[in-house]
Amino acid sequence: MPRNLSISPVDIEARTIAKTYGDTPVFANVSFRLARGEAVALVGANGAGKSTLLRCLMGLIPVSDGQITLLDVAAHRARGRELRALRARLGLVSQKHNLVPRMSVLSNVVHGLLGKAPGLRHWNHGLAPKPSRDAAMTALEKVGLADVALRRADRLSGGQSQRVAIARAIVSAPEILFADEPCASLDPAAGEDVMELFFRLAKDEGVTVIFTSHNVDHALRYGDRVLGLAGGALKLDVTAASLSRADLRGLYD
């Protein structure tokens, strides 16, 4: 039975946020709220500010104005220990895989636990405690790569590397998962597998997922909601079920 997202707790709230670089505005007056367990597609043309917005939400770069609340934490002003504790509850999948090439796949996934259990024991799977290795193997099973756990990361295909990066992002059981063009380097079949995984994380495990994509079909098929950026503003915030491909064309004009 579908969950009623309208009564779910709010995991992400942006209130009139803006970002500028010097005198160059990226976006302004952006506001939205995302409920727990929602899968949300963030779409727009190249240069619309999708990746910048994602990085602002995570606190990787500061907003120029406005307020961001993540998991009941005022993320826009979190610093030091509070910010580190918040980031430990988040996951990020980016276009760049950033794996450690000469280390094993399993060790790379164990690195995803550094935010919750920092220290050298989580730098190599041979030193990591058994619960951490078990969690890493479970994450690899979810992305279909348990059979290459001991392979060096520099011997993977591009698609496999991206799936390892996803396993690293989900190994710590994040409450919110941010994904920036997660299928950009994948073939169509692998891309569908990845999007289905995100969809299942949201629906089965209650993870809030927000992903950027140039793939309109992915936005419509795997998002509960679609947010659209254009001209430095949030032009679209509607349910995916109410949209068609034609509705999205105005964002790319």
N, C-alpha and C positions, 0 to 999 in steps of 0.2 A: 504494500500500500504506500503511495507517495507520502512523504512527510510534508507537513504544513509549514513551509518556510516562513510564512508571515508571522508565526508565533515563536520562531526559533530565536535564540539569543543573537545579538548583532556582534559579529567578529571583527568587521572592518567598518569604520565610519570616517569618511573624508568630509570636512566642512570648509567650503570655500577656499580650497588650497590653490596655490599658485607657485609656479617655478619660473625664474628668469635666470639667464646667464649674462651678467653685465646689463646691457641695455636690450638684450634680446629675449623677448618672452617666449616661453615654450607652451604654457597653458595657464589659464587663470579661472578663478571662480568655479572650481570643480568640486561637486558635492555628490556623494552617494553613500548608501549603506548596504552591506552585504551580510546576509544571515548565515549562521553556522550551517555547514553542509551544502552551501550553494556552490555550483560550478559556474563561473562567470567568464565570458570571453570579452577581452578588451581588443577592439579592432580599430583600424584607421590606416591611412596611407603612410608610406615611408616619411619619416620626419614629423609625424603628428604628435609625438611625445609619449608613445605607449611605454617604451622601455624606461624613460625618465620617470613617468608616473609610478611604474612598478618599483623602481629604486627608491623613490620618495616614500612610498608606503612602507617599505621595509626599514627605512631609516638609514639606508646606505648613502644617500645624499639628502641634505636638508631642504625642506620646502622654503620658499621665499615668503609665503604668507599662508594663513589658515591653520587648521588643526586636524590631526590624524589620531584616531583611537584604534588600537589593535588589542583585542582580548581584554578590554576594559583598562588598558594602559594608555596614557597620553604619550603616544610614540613620538610626536613632533618635538617634545621637550625631554624625552628620556635620555639619560647620559650614564656613562660608567657602568656600574653593576646592574642597574635597572635595565639599561639597554641590552647588555649581554644576556641577562635572564630572559628578556623578551625575545631576542633573536634565537635563543635556544628552543623556543616554541614554534619557530617558523622554519619552512624549508624553501629552498630556491633551486630551480632548474633553469640554467641560462643557455644561450646559444653556444658559448664556449664551455667545453666539458671540464677543462682544468683538472684532469686526472694527473696523478704522479706517474710518469711513463714507466719507470723501471720497477715499480712496486706492483704487487699482485692486485687483481680485481678485488679480492676480499679485503685487502688492506685499505684500498681506496674507499670502499664502502664503510669500513670501520671508522675512517676519518670523519664520517658524518656524525659520529657520536662525540666529537671533541667539544662541541658546545655545551654538552650536558655533563661530560666527564673529562675535563682537560688533563693532559699529561702524556708522557711518553708511551704509556701502556696502550694508548689508542692511536699510535703512529704506525704500528706494524701488527698484522693479525696474529703473528706468533707470540706477541707479548700481551695482547688484549685478553681480558678475562673471558671465560666461556660464555656468559650471558651476552656479551658484546659480539662475539663471533657468531653466536646463534642468531642474534637479531640481524646481523649483516647477511647471513645465509638466507634468512626468511625474506629480507628485502630483495635479494638476488632471485629468489624463487618467484617473487611477484612480477619481476620484469623478465623472467624466462632465461636467466643466465647463471643458474646455480652450477651448471656443468663447466663453466669457465672460471670458477672462483679463484683457482690458483694460477691462472694464466697471467702473464705480465700485461699491464694495461696498454703498452705500446704495440702489442700484437693483436689488438682488436680492430674490427672495422669501425667506420664512423658511426654506423647505427648502433653497434654494440657499445661503443664508448658513451653515446648519449643515454642508453638504457642503464649503464653503470652509474652515470651521473644522477639519474633519477633514483636509483636504489640508494645512493649516498644521501639524497635529499629526504627520502622517506624513512630511512633506518631509525631515526630518532623519534618517529611517530609525531610529526609536526601537526599542530592544530590548524595552521594555515599553510598552504603550499602555493608559492608564486612560481609561475613558469613563463619564461620569456622566449617565445618562438621555439617551443620544445621539439617541434618536428621539422625544423628548418633543414637539418642535415640528414633526414631519414627518407627512405623510399616510401611510396604510398602505403604499402602494406604495414611496414614498421610504424609509420606515423599513426595509422589507425589503431594499432596495438597500444601505443603510448597513450593516445587519447582515451581509449577504452579503460586503461588503467586509472587515469585521472578521474574518469567518470565513476568508476567503482569505488575509489577512495572517498569521493564525495558522498555517494549514495549508501555504501555499506559501512563506512567507518566514520562518517560525519566530518571529514576533513573539508575545510573551506578552500576551494581552488579558484585562483584567478590566473588566467593564461592569456598572453598576447598571441595573435595569430593573423597571418595574411590569408589563411585558408577559410573562406566563407563557409564552406560545408562543415568544417570542424566547429566553427562558432555556432552554427544553427543546430548541429546534431548533438554536441556535447556540452553546450552551455544552458543553464537554466535562464540566465540573463545575458544580455549583450550590452556592453558599454561601448560607445563610439566616440572617438576623438577626431575633431577636424577644426582647422582654423583657430587653434589654441583654446578650444572650448569643448565641453562635453555635450555633444549634439544628440546622443542617443542613450537611453537607459530604459530598455523594455525587455519583456520576456522573449526568449528565443522562439517560443511557440507562436508568437504573434508576428514574427518577421518572415520575410521572404528575401531571396537574393536581390530582387529589384529594390527592396527597401534600403539595402545597404549601399547601393551605387552612389548615392549622394555624398558619402564620406570620401569617395575616391575621385571626385570631380575636381 
